[in-house]
Amino acid sequence: MTSTKPLRAPDLPAMKSRGEKIVMLTAYDATMARLLDAAGADVLLVGDSLGMVILGGTDTLEVTMEDMIRHTRAVRRGARRAFVVADMPFMSYQASIEDAVRNAGRLLQEGGAMAVKLEGGGPVTATVERLASLGIPVIGHLGLTPQSVHFMGGFKRQATTVEAGRRLLDDAAALEKAGAFAVVLECIPADLAREASARLRIPTIGIGSGPDCDGQVLVSYDLLGLTSETPPFVKRKADLDRIVLEAARSFAAEVRSGGSP
Ligand code: KIV
């Protein structure tokens, strides 16, 4: 049975050392946070995927600090046991370490986040080191990093060559050394994700990167069948789109026939 004790940052590496898999799902509001927490999710990620899932954009780049703070606050209100992590949005940490410190601080102070996640390897390791030294827990994110969608030429599988795989392993080691306490590996080959997981002491959380990471994360709206274009690696566990349509149609029919719903 899952303990009801609220999770903290050091619990994630401890779970890896005990061989317990980490369950992470995205959440953007208090209602979904309450449900996913009650279902036993260990980590609720307020992903900047909210730019696509909630705001209807084609990528994550328009998401602002104000968006992230507001949604993180809502998720924190719904969470009881789960550890709440907020994504640092595009351009909130890339221009300078000072920006990163100020904005990570706002996510913790105003949003109630317990940790932040930021994308990239080499260039952000100094930022991760500074945040960690200030007592701000940081999760890294390697592989398909959606904030670099234009640089990558689309949402494409990454690290598919030997050289790129080697770079990813170096980046993962550098993030660990800098003080990150976990790293998300998005859309990379399964054997590379397995190797990274074996080499690192900190847990890897995979998405579209095979079964051998120390945990898995999905965009909850994909899992629940609420998004129209589901990535091929997602196993939909429900068709909530159909249920919502049926309920709304039933309501409309009752109203139009003069009934009182
Ligand atoms: O923004 C997000 O939802 C994410 C996950 C897909 C890992 O970064």
Residues whose N, C-alpha, C, O or C-beta is under 5 A from the ligand:
A	BS01	KIV	T26 G47 D48 S49 V184 V217
